[in-house]
Amino acid sequence: MAKKAKQEKAYQNFDDTDIPHTSHDDIQISFEDVGYNDENYRGSYSKDGKKHGHGTYTWPDGNIYTGDFVNDFAEGKGVQKWADGLVYEGDWKQGKM
């Protein structure tokens, strides 16, 4: 039998829409900004601190990835936008298009 996620409190997004906060036994989803060397990630994390679920990663040069993460890698559906205007939208596997 599949486990049901528990709906907890909601957080406010930048556009004042609610972001639901849910948790599973193996995944804790929380939304926060983390910066390192001008890189930024906003999205969900696993309990062991890896990017896991949906999120947005921004590099110092202006490149942005928005999509799914599994164990710190872009995995599943996502959109990569480069600072020069090039865009890739599609499937990802362990951080690669």
C-alpha positions in Angstrom: 0.0 0.0 0.0 1.4 3.4 -1.0 2.1 5.9 1.8 0.1 9.1 1.9 1.9 12.4 2.2 0.8 14.5 5.2 -0.3 18.0 4.3 1.3 20.5 6.7 1.5 24.2 6.6 2.0 26.2 3.4 4.7 28.7 2.7 4.4 31.8 0.6 6.0 31.9 -2.9 7.5 35.1 -4.3 4.2 35.8 -6.1 2.2 35.3 -2.8 0.9 31.9 -3.9 1.0 29.1 -1.4 3.7 26.4 -1.6 2.4 23.2 0.1 4.7 21.7 2.6 4.5 17.9 2.7 6.5 15.1 4.1 7.0 11.4 3.5 9.0 8.9 5.5 12.0 9.2 3.1 11.6 12.8 1.8 11.2 16.0 3.7 10.2 18.9 1.4 11.1 22.4 2.5 11.6 25.5 0.4 14.5 27.8 1.2 17.3 29.7 -0.5 20.9 28.4 -0.1 23.8 30.3 -1.6 27.3 29.1 -2.2 29.8 31.0 -4.3 26.9 33.0 -5.7 25.0 29.8 -6.7 21.5 29.5 -5.5 19.0 26.7 -5.0 15.4 27.1 -4.1 13.4 23.9 -3.8 13.0 20.6 -2.0 15.6 18.5 -0.2 15.7 14.9 1.0 16.2 14.3 4.7 19.9 13.7 4.0 20.3 17.2 2.6 20.3 16.4 -1.2 18.3 18.3 -3.8 15.3 16.0 -4.3 11.9 16.9 -5.8 11.2 20.1 -7.6 13.5 23.2 -7.5 15.3 26.0 -9.3 19.1 26.2 -9.4 20.8 29.4 -10.5 24.5 29.8 -11.4 26.5 33.0 -11.0 26.7 33.5 -14.8 22.8 33.7 -15.0 22.1 30.2 -16.2 19.0 28.7 -14.6 17.6 25.1 -14.3 14.1 24.6 -13.1 12.7 21.1 -12.8 13.0 17.8 -11.0 16.0 16.7 -8.9 16.9 13.2 -7.6 19.8 12.8 -5.2 21.4 16.2 -6.1 21.0 15.7 -9.9 18.6 17.1 -12.5 16.4 14.1 -13.2 13.1 13.8 -15.1 11.5 16.8 -16.6 13.3 20.2 -16.5 14.1 23.5 -18.3 17.6 24.9 -18.7 17.9 28.5 -19.6 21.3 29.9 -20.5 22.1 33.6 -19.9 22.6 34.0 -23.7 18.9 33.1 -24.3 19.3 29.5 -25.4 16.6 27.2 -23.8 16.4 23.4 -23.5 13.2 21.8 -22.2 13.0 18.1 -21.9 14.3 15.0 -20.1 17.3 14.8 -17.8 19.2 11.8 -16.4 21.7 12.2 -13.6 22.3 15.9 -14.5 22.6 15.4 -18.2 20.3 16.2 -21.1 
